[in-house]
């Protein structure tokens, strides 16, 4: 490696470390989201699976809170740090597949510039460990291509298994790898060796806890995530119009443009070797084409595309350095390369400022206002004061998000129960029956009519307070606090989840 390349590697490493530090500061400053609070509750009761997802997100949060405690920083610590091994995997993959330090350093930097990584690792969700595992799936396949040593299939299996422990979307890696083997003549021989099948066995062993948990719970998580999302008879092409704008934002505009140029170059301009081009294409298009089809029938959330981003940014780096552009395309690629990271960093900083303060929208509502828990610390203190004043022994809430937020921000040990959708709490101990027998405080957003649950199960319902959650001068929502007495039977609704209902 020449001196210029060494300097480039050092500069890239320092930049990625600085971006990681920036995310850690944002993680400590930004209130927890309702999904994070929900997953934090999972981390207190580790299991092989959960109603919504496999267990990796709970393990990531548990590791962070063991280091930094039950704080916003502790919940997010390990998730943010996962960007470092992910960056290494992308750097090495790009170097192996397309050669050269510049492509490798650019790929790692571009990935860190995207909102899918900057926000997706700071706000800890199943997508954070999935992104890291997806990066290593691609890295180990690149090592397999480079070395032609079958033992790398075991590493591929371990990475796919880790991805499966993060999110069920990782199931697409199986078809993607198979398609790659079939379309690259020099790789087909692996199908006649035991190595890929041993790798599949490793992935299955990693995933076994999730299978066993589902077997013990009537396969509820598999049914929830894998059925009923996109039905062929529901043709709604309007959803596809959401795909490009959301990915344009999540990738950040200039990385998105470079990525599209790279995908074009991989197919039509024959940049790089045929097996390398095929690998990147298979890892990107197998998942992407499915979600395009899905969007013709149902909404596709922007974060679902997380597993394709490692391949996408490698394509973007290849477009910047390897593809032979001329005229305005060359100028466009150069502008995107120069400004992609600054634009991405600026977008992230503005998003964090807006989520915490609302100042950029003039304190009006925006997409972050309900999901980020701004105002919950103050609201929880007011709710606790009311609970103590009326002598309620337990707080009931109607949804998992409020359950998580209140548990996170109220004093430890406070009895907080979601009486419906009990499948979400199947891994947790049953609530204390004695506390459920006393006066109960029901906390929910103010609604025109009382929920049927209250009328059906309590003889006395008394409104004792209405409290706002605020971000600056903006009232995000107002919560009603009802004192419940004289239960008519079991306080908990033990109906089966809709996935298991007849």
Secondary structure, 3 states (H helix, E strand, C coil): CCHHHHHHHHHHHHHHHHHHHHHHHHHHHCCCEHHHHHHHHHHCCCCCCCCCCCCHHHHHHHHHHHHHCCCHHHHHHHHHHHHHHHHHHHHHHHHHHHCCHHHHHHHHHHHHHCHHHHHHHHCCCHHHHHHHHHHHHHHHHHHHHHHCCCCHHHHHHHHHHHHHHHCHHHHHHHHHHHHHHHHCHHHHHHHHCCHHHHHHHHHHHHHHHHHHHHHHCCCHHHHHHHCCCCCCCCCCHHHHHHHHHHHHHHHCHHHHHHHHHHHHHHHHHCCCCHHHHHHHHHHHHHHHHHHHHHHCCCCCCHHHHHHHHHHHHHHHHHHHHCCCCCCHHHHHHHHHHHHHHHHHHHHHHHHHHHHHHCHHHCCCCCCCCCCECCCHHHHHHHHHHHHHHHCCCEEEECCHHHHHHHHHHCCCCCCEEECCCHHHHCCCCCCCHHHHHCCEEEEEECCCCCCHHHHHHEEEEEEEEEEEEEECCEEEEEEEEEEEEEECCCCCCCCCCHHHCC
